Amino acid sequence: MNDFKLKIILTILTGLIFSFVFIILAFVLPTQEEPTIIKKPSNILEEVSKSLKK
């Protein structure tokens, strides 16, 4: 019975440690933001499409 309790406790502790590691990594690692590119319309069809989106 003691072996079973020890396994349960170790399982819970390792789960907590791994979850804290991933939470810390989520805060430490920077997010990569891609720059937004604004393309000017090159023909009439693109201009009409852009004006309809607005």
Buried (B, 14 or more C-beta within 10 A) or exposed (E): EEEEEEEEEEEEEEEEEEEEEEEEEEEEEEEEEEEEEEEEEEEEEEEEEEEEEE
